[in-house]
């Protein structure tokens, strides 16, 4: 989902992505992964069907962008 949005907006975006994924997976056998979500929203992403999440900052901490 978009960065820095409230949980309701993130859930709506993830739901839309899950719908697109489901439709594509029905049409194409090679579509088998929904990679959405990061450390800060991984539970919500998994609840919306994500099969792969990026959790780098949960393991290594926040990045210093300075």
Secondary structure as UniProt FT lines:
FT   TURN            3..4
FT   HELIX           7..27
FT   TURN            29..30
FT   STRAND          35..38
FT   HELIX           39..41
FT   HELIX           42..47
FT   TURN            48..49
FT   STRAND          52..54
FT   HELIX           56..60
//
